[in-house]
Amino acid sequence: MEVKQFQAESKRLLEMMINSIYTQREIFLRELISNASDAIDKIYYKALTDDNLVFDKDNYFVKISVDKDNRTLIVSDTGIGMTPEELEANLGVIAKSGSLAFKKETELKDGHDIIGQFGVGFYSAFMVADTVKVISRALGSDKAYAWESQGADGYTITEATKDSVGTDIYMKIKENTEDDNYDEFLEQYRLRAIIKKYSDFIKYPIKMEMTSSRPKEDAEGEFEEYTEEQTLNSMVPIWRRNRNELTDQDYTNFYNEKRYGFDQPLKHIHISADGAVVYRSILYIPGSIPFDFYSKEYEKGLELYSNGVLIMEKSSDLLPDYFSFVKGMVDSEDLSLNISREMLQHDRQLKLIAKNIKNRIKSTLQTMLKDERDNYLKFYESFGRQLKFGVYNDYGANKEELQDLLMFYSSKEEKLVTLAEYVERMPEEQKYIYYATGPSIERIARLPQTELVADKGYEILYLTEDIDEFAIKIIAAYKEKEFRSVSGGDLGIEQETQDEATEQANEENKELFEQMSSLLANKVKSVRVSKRLRSHPVCLTAEGEVTIEMEKVLSQMPDNQNVQAEKVLEVNVNHSIFQALKKVHTEDQEKFELYTNLLYNQALLIEGLPIEDPVQFTNDMCKVMAE
Ligand SMILES: Nc1ncnc2c1ncn2[C@@H]1O[C@H](COP(=O)(O)OP(=O)(O)OP(=O)(O)O)[C@@H](O)[C@H]1O
């Protein structure tokens, strides 16, 4: 018998195939099942134009069989089969796709489902098998032929026997090696899992004999093994079904089955797009935070299917980082796959799909915010932080996109409000959107710095998360209203008389403040009269870009660069303590120093900043108490 050689290029290609195209061996089964499905499709398409052919769906299926003793895995189909010429042309020439040719010949227009296009998938069988034997009988022929090969050395084609039309592929599974376990491809449960993973939505049944055990009927406590043929795939994917046929429960079941999450999703979005790019997608907003969501380990992405066949488990290009919490899948016929189907050529279609998806997620969130506030609040509690990161990242490139989805706690409403709601309520004369930062709502509410703005009756946004102020700073202004920290410089609400009084007090006490400043040199940039304090004696504010809250956040970062806010100690000259300070300033220098340090440390404490020398601080307190 003549052993035919693969064409020279094919030989090298085959080696490449076996060793480097695919990263995961298990996909060989996906490729063979896709070929089987294509072969059945071809009969179906032929039947459309050939009156002598009747396509009865019940007669068409794929069957997986295992012969463990002979280490053989068999993939059979009742498809169109191959003539010896086709065996030669399709399996003897790598990168020749009979399926692609079929599509062209029959001039199938959009909507066809044939998967094969590159003419390489079949050879992935050599990743797991030493020998591959294909026995095929073509439609309309009563003869069968066998194509057999052990890889790069070539192949033979001989006559064979086969009772019915179709193709059986026998794979002699490789022996295990120290590093590689091939036995798994002879285990029924492992095979079932691979089929479920990649080929669940192949539209013809994929059958396999499954062995299970059950209690014996006549002998209590004893079990017996039994075998039955099962169909392993779900066939019709939920995303191809009509939205109005599906219940919330159907969507939740799919979410749980696909292991997108084990919780109850908060919202689902079902898209059937037939515009510039045709795709279907089901997206979910999870009901709770995945345990690793805010960690480096979390991988965003959507499952990507091409014609119902899984191509990628996590296609990260389909989701922007700020919507990384979204789970789900996309199926499209329009993707330009690369040869391994593991990657896509980064093409226009994918970008278009990603853009559409992003817009749909955004509009869904906006609608939720408008019509289902409680649901939105639940979402925001879990993933609001991610949106804020989204605003901040990439130098604010996405702030316009996201700012209307943000919420912050309002001092007046005592609940989360949007920026639009805040601005809507602003009295006409209010210049800025005010905010205050701190570790908790309660702590912020008691901050001395909020006094003036609160007295004025203005609403203050309380920022409690480390990312908040960074996000606000990058937004800078909302509907032309700038943001202003209550601890920042100009609050825009000083009245003229007050300004004059402050100037005067600064002037009168110039020497006192200068002395305080030099006592606190390296700690604060200056000491001055406060315009914002009402009942508290002192507070710290910051000048320049870095606020005190930002200094705190940055100091927690792993690459702490010791960024410092330019702090100002503000003193309330209307507070009784200031009179005491004035008195010691003229009478007792030692006490003046003591009071200055105490006041500075108090201001630090209120801000939640650490005191440099707590022992000294308590000693100073004792000194004052013991008087
Ligand atoms: N089970 C089968 N029944 C009938 N023809 C088959 C079968 N398996 C493979 N073929 C033929 O062999 C050709 C080559 O198959 P192969 O899997 O290498 O490539 P493909 O399916 O065309 O493309 P891709 O690399 O995209 O999967 C197919 O195009 C098809 O014509």
The ligand as a Gaussian input file, in Angstrom:
#p B3LYP/6-31G(d) Opt

LIG

0 1
 N      -16.683000      14.797000       9.851000
 C      -16.504000      15.278000       8.633000
 N      -17.407000      15.012000       7.646000
 C      -17.249000      15.516000       6.402000
 N      -16.209000      16.295000       6.034000
 C      -15.290000      16.588000       6.960000
 C      -15.374000      16.101000       8.292000
 N      -14.308000      16.545000       8.968000
 C      -13.590000      17.283000       8.102000
 N      -14.172000      17.328000       6.906000
 C      -13.695000      18.034000       5.709000
 O      -12.339000      18.311000       5.888000
 C      -12.088000      19.698000       5.767000
 C      -10.948000      20.112000       6.658000
 O      -11.352000      20.051000       7.986000
 P      -10.640000      20.937000       9.065000
 O      -11.271000      20.727000      10.379000
 O       -9.168000      20.722000       8.991000
 O      -10.919000      22.409000       8.546000
 P      -12.262000      23.262000       8.495000
 O      -13.275000      22.677000       9.397000
 O      -12.640000      23.422000       7.053000
 O      -11.739000      24.655000       8.992000
 P      -11.287000      25.102000      10.464000
 O       -9.816000      24.987000      10.496000
 O      -11.795000      26.495000      10.484000
 O      -11.976000      24.165000      11.394000
 C      -13.409000      20.337000       6.092000
 O      -13.524000      21.602000       5.501000
 C      -14.406000      19.353000       5.521000
 O      -14.587000      19.578000       4.153000

